[in-house]
């Protein structure tokens, strides 16, 4: 029987397997490194892309904030202009009210009644004067209530007084100044002109 020593052959196989394993290990390690680098590059590119998008959104948001501030300023200016417009309109509608008040007082004032003062606060008119009798004051109040420009007359006070040596009744009354409808005032104007 022939004896064959297989030890060098087995060692060569082990060395070949070890080289093969080392090469596979190196290939796997290099593939892993390449994969890690590729994943890092892809993630870095995505992060940069997201940062760019965030920066774009921040700039657009800041532009919109400026636009919103401008819109608020415009709304405030519009509100101020509307308030001014309303004041002007109120002045336009109320500018003739004093003329109508005096005209109605002249028309409604009965004989024997004399006014000492007329004071207007907003739509409330305070009348102070003298009358020959309290019946003339009540006639004045009825005439004022019948007027389209005056309403709700209320007697505040009536007392006896002496004016230039004559006995008279001093009175104070309040009446509300109102704006009649346009059709009603047109009728009154036509009726007054006829």
DRENDO-1510 file (C-alpha; in Angstrom, 1 decimal, always signed):
<recs>
REC; n; res; u; v; w
REC; 1; UNK; +0.0; +0.0; +0.0 .
REC; 2; UNK; +1.1; +3.3; -1.0 .
REC; 3; UNK; +0.9; +6.1; +1.5 .
REC; 4; UNK; +0.0; +9.5; +0.1 .
REC; 5; UNK; +0.4; +12.5; +2.2 .
REC; 6; UNK; -2.6; +14.7; +1.6 .
REC; 7; UNK; -1.5; +17.4; +4.1 .
REC; 8; UNK; +0.0; +19.8; +1.6 .
REC; 9; UNK; -3.0; +19.4; -0.7 .
REC; 10; UNK; -5.4; +20.2; +2.1 .
REC; 11; UNK; -3.3; +23.2; +3.2 .
REC; 12; UNK; -3.4; +24.5; -0.4 .
REC; 13; UNK; -7.2; +24.0; -0.5 .
REC; 14; UNK; -7.5; +25.8; +2.8 .
REC; 15; UNK; -5.3; +28.6; +1.5 .
REC; 16; UNK; -7.4; +28.8; -1.6 .
REC; 17; UNK; -10.6; +28.9; +0.4 .
REC; 18; UNK; -9.1; +31.5; +2.7 .
REC; 19; UNK; -8.1; +33.6; -0.4 .
REC; 20; UNK; -11.6; +33.1; -1.9 .
REC; 21; UNK; -13.2; +34.0; +1.5 .
REC; 22; UNK; -10.9; +37.1; +1.8 .
REC; 23; UNK; -11.8; +38.1; -1.7 .
REC; 24; UNK; -15.5; +37.6; -1.0 .
REC; 25; UNK; -15.1; +39.5; +2.2 .
REC; 26; UNK; -13.3; +42.3; +0.5 .
REC; 27; UNK; -15.9; +42.4; -2.3 .
REC; 28; UNK; -18.7; +42.5; +0.2 .
REC; 29; UNK; -17.0; +45.2; +2.3 .
REC; 30; UNK; -16.3; +47.3; -0.8 .
REC; 31; UNK; -19.9; +46.8; -2.0 .
REC; 32; UNK; -21.1; +47.8; +1.5 .
REC; 33; UNK; -18.9; +50.9; +1.5 .
REC; 34; UNK; -20.1; +51.8; -2.0 .
REC; 35; UNK; -23.7; +51.2; -0.9 .
REC; 36; UNK; -23.2; +53.4; +2.2 .
REC; 37; UNK; -21.6; +56.1; +0.1 .
REC; 38; UNK; -24.4; +55.9; -2.4 .
REC; 39; UNK; -27.1; +56.0; +0.3 .
REC; 40; UNK; -25.3; +58.9; +2.0 .
REC; 41; UNK; -25.2; +60.8; -1.3 .
REC; 42; UNK; -28.8; +60.1; -2.1 .
REC; 43; UNK; -29.9; +61.2; +1.5 .
REC; 44; UNK; -27.7; +64.2; +1.3 .
REC; 45; UNK; -29.2; +65.2; -2.1 .
REC; 46; UNK; -32.7; +64.7; -0.6 .
REC; 47; UNK; -31.8; +66.8; +2.4 .
REC; 48; UNK; -30.4; +69.6; +0.3 .
REC; 49; UNK; -33.4; +69.5; -2.0 .
REC; 50; UNK; -35.7; +69.7; +1.1 .
REC; 51; UNK; -33.6; +72.6; +2.5 .
REC; 52; UNK; -34.0; +74.4; -0.8 .
REC; 53; UNK; -37.7; +73.8; -0.7 .
REC; 54; UNK; -37.9; +75.1; +2.9 .
REC; 55; UNK; -35.9; +78.2; +2.0 .
REC; 56; UNK; -38.2; +78.8; -1.0 .
REC; 57; UNK; -41.2; +78.4; +1.3 .
REC; 58; UNK; -39.7; +80.7; +3.9 .
REC; 59; UNK; -39.1; +83.4; +1.3 .
REC; 60; UNK; -42.6; +83.0; -0.1 .
REC; 61; UNK; -44.1; +83.1; +3.4 .
REC; 62; UNK; -42.1; +86.3; +4.1 .
REC; 63; UNK; -43.5; +87.8; +0.9 .
REC; 64; UNK; -47.0; +86.8; +1.9 .
REC; 65; UNK; -46.5; +88.3; +5.4 .
REC; 66; UNK; -45.5; +91.5; +3.7 .
REC; 67; UNK; -48.6; +91.3; +1.5 .
REC; 68; UNK; -50.8; +90.6; +4.5 .
REC; 69; UNK; -49.3; +93.6; +6.3 .
REC; 70; UNK; -50.0; +95.7; +3.2 .
REC; 71; UNK; -53.6; +94.4; +3.1 .
REC; 72; UNK; -54.1; +95.2; +6.8 .
REC; 73; UNK; -52.8; +98.7; +6.2 .
REC; 74; UNK; -55.2; +99.1; +3.2 .
REC; 75; UNK; -58.1; +97.8; +5.2 .
REC; 76; UNK; -57.3; +100.4; +7.9 .
REC; 77; UNK; -57.1; +103.1; +5.3 .
REC; 78; UNK; -60.4; +101.9; +3.8 .
REC; 79; UNK; -62.0; +101.9; +7.2 .
REC; 80; UNK; -60.7; +105.4; +7.9 .
REC; 81; UNK; -61.9; +106.6; +4.5 .
REC; 82; UNK; -65.3; +105.1; +5.1 .
REC; 83; UNK; -65.5; +106.8; +8.5 .
REC; 84; UNK; -64.7; +110.1; +6.9 .
REC; 85; UNK; -67.2; +109.5; +4.2 .
REC; 86; UNK; -69.9; +108.7; +6.7 .
REC; 87; UNK; -69.1; +111.9; +8.6 .
REC; 88; UNK; -69.3; +113.9; +5.4 .
REC; 89; UNK; -72.6; +112.2; +4.5 .
REC; 90; UNK; -74.0; +113.0; +8.0 .
REC; 91; UNK; -72.9; +116.6; +7.7 .
REC; 92; UNK; -74.6; +116.7; +4.2 .
REC; 93; UNK; -77.8; +115.3; +5.6 .
REC; 94; UNK; -77.8; +117.4; +8.8 .
REC; 95; UNK; -76.6; +120.7; +7.4 .
REC; 96; UNK; -80.2; +121.7; +6.5 .
REC; 97; UNK; -81.6; +120.5; +9.8 .
REC; 98; UNK; -80.9; +123.8; +11.6 .
REC; 99; UNK; -82.7; +125.7; +8.8 .
REC; 100; UNK; -85.7; +123.3; +9.1 .
REC; 101; UNK; -85.6; +123.6; +12.9 .
REC; 102; UNK; -85.8; +127.4; +12.8 .
REC; 103; UNK; -88.4; +127.4; +10.0 .
REC; 104; UNK; -90.6; +124.9; +12.0 .
REC; 105; UNK; -90.2; +127.0; +15.2 .
REC; 106; UNK; -91.4; +130.1; +13.4 .
REC; 107; UNK; -94.4; +128.3; +11.9 .
REC; 108; UNK; -95.3; +126.5; +15.1 .
REC; 109; UNK; -94.8; +129.3; +17.6 .
REC; 110; UNK; -98.3; +130.6; +18.6 .
REC; 111; UNK; -99.1; +134.2; +19.5 .
REC; 112; UNK; -98.2; +135.1; +23.0 .
REC; 113; UNK; -95.2; +132.8; +23.2 .
REC; 114; UNK; -91.6; +134.2; +23.0 .
REC; 115; UNK; -88.4; +132.1; +23.0 .
REC; 116; UNK; -85.5; +133.2; +25.1 .
REC; 117; UNK; -83.0; +130.5; +24.1 .
REC; 118; UNK; -82.7; +127.5; +21.8 .
REC; 119; UNK; -80.0; +124.9; +22.5 .
REC; 120; UNK; -79.4; +121.8; +20.3 .
REC; 121; UNK; -77.4; +118.8; +21.5 .
REC; 122; UNK; -77.3; +116.1; +18.8 .
REC; 123; UNK; -81.0; +115.6; +18.0 .
REC; 124; UNK; -82.3; +117.0; +21.3 .
REC; 125; UNK; -83.5; +120.7; +21.2 .
REC; 126; UNK; -84.0; +122.6; +24.4 .
REC; 127; UNK; -86.4; +125.5; +24.2 .
REC; 128; UNK; -86.7; +128.2; +26.9 .
REC; 129; UNK; -89.1; +131.1; +26.7 .
REC; 130; UNK; -92.1; +133.0; +28.0 .
REC; 131; UNK; -95.8; +132.5; +27.4 .
REC; 132; UNK; -98.8; +134.5; +28.3 .
REC; 133; UNK; -100.5; +131.4; +29.7 .
REC; 134; UNK; -99.8; +127.7; +30.2 .
REC; 135; UNK; -102.5; +127.0; +27.5 .
REC; 136; UNK; -100.2; +128.7; +24.9 .
REC; 137; UNK; -97.4; +126.4; +26.0 .
REC; 138; UNK; -99.5; +123.3; +25.4 .
REC; 139; UNK; -100.5; +124.7; +22.0 .
REC; 140; UNK; -96.9; +125.1; +21.2 .
REC; 141; UNK; -96.2; +121.5; +22.2 .
REC; 142; UNK; -99.1; +120.2; +20.1 .
REC; 143; UNK; -97.8; +122.2; +17.1 .
REC; 144; UNK; -94.3; +120.9; +17.6 .
REC; 145; UNK; -95.6; +117.3; +17.7 .
REC; 146; UNK; -97.5; +117.8; +14.5 .
REC; 147; UNK; -94.4; +119.0; +12.7 .
REC; 148; UNK; -92.6; +116.5; +10.4 .
REC; 149; UNK; -89.2; +117.7; +11.6 .
REC; 150; UNK; -89.9; +117.7; +15.4 .
REC; 151; UNK; -91.3; +115.0; +17.6 .
REC; 152; UNK; -91.7; +114.0; +21.3 .
REC; 153; UNK; -92.0; +117.4; +23.0 .
REC; 154; UNK; -91.6; +117.1; +26.8 .
REC; 155; UNK; -92.3; +119.9; +29.2 .
REC; 156; UNK; -89.4; +120.2; +31.7 .
REC; 157; UNK; -90.5; +123.1; +33.8 .
REC; 158; UNK; -93.1; +125.9; +33.8 .
REC; 159; UNK; -93.2; +128.6; +36.4 .
REC; 160; UNK; -94.5; +132.1; +36.9 .
REC; 161; UNK; -92.2; +135.0; +36.1 .
REC; 162; UNK; -92.4; +138.8; +35.7 .
REC; 163; UNK; -91.0; +140.1; +32.4 .
REC; 164; UNK; -90.8; +143.9; +32.0 .
REC; 165; UNK; -93.4; +144.4; +34.7 .
REC; 166; UNK; -95.9; +141.9; +33.2 .
REC; 167; UNK; -96.9; +138.5; +34.6 .
REC; 168; UNK; -95.8; +135.6; +32.3 .
REC; 169; UNK; -95.1; +131.9; +32.5 .
REC; 170; UNK; -91.5; +130.9; +32.0 .
REC; 171; UNK; -91.2; +127.4; +30.4 .
REC; 172; UNK; -88.5; +125.0; +29.4 .
REC; 173; UNK; -89.2; +122.1; +27.1 .
REC; 174; UNK; -87.3; +119.5; +25.1 .
REC; 175; UNK; -88.2; +118.3; +21.6 .
REC; 176; UNK; -86.5; +115.8; +19.3 .
REC; 177; UNK; -85.3; +116.8; +15.9 .
REC; 178; UNK; -86.1; +114.1; +13.3 .
REC; 179; UNK; -85.4; +113.5; +9.6 .
REC; 180; UNK; -88.7; +113.0; +7.8 .
REC; 181; UNK; -89.0; +110.6; +4.8 .
REC; 182; UNK; -88.0; +112.2; +1.5 .
REC; 183; UNK; -91.6; +111.8; +0.2 .
REC; 184; UNK; -93.0; +113.4; +3.3 .
REC; 185; UNK; -90.7; +116.3; +3.3 .
REC; 186; UNK; -91.4; +116.8; -0.5 .
REC; 187; UNK; -95.1; +116.9; +0.3 .
REC; 188; UNK; -94.5; +119.4; +3.1 .
REC; 189; UNK; -92.3; +121.6; +0.9 .
REC; 190; UNK; -95.0; +121.6; -1.8 .
REC; 191; UNK; -97.7; +122.2; +0.7 .
REC; 192; UNK; -95.8; +125.1; +2.2 .
REC; 193; UNK; -95.3; +126.7; -1.2 .
REC; 194; UNK; -98.9; +126.5; -2.3 .
</recs>
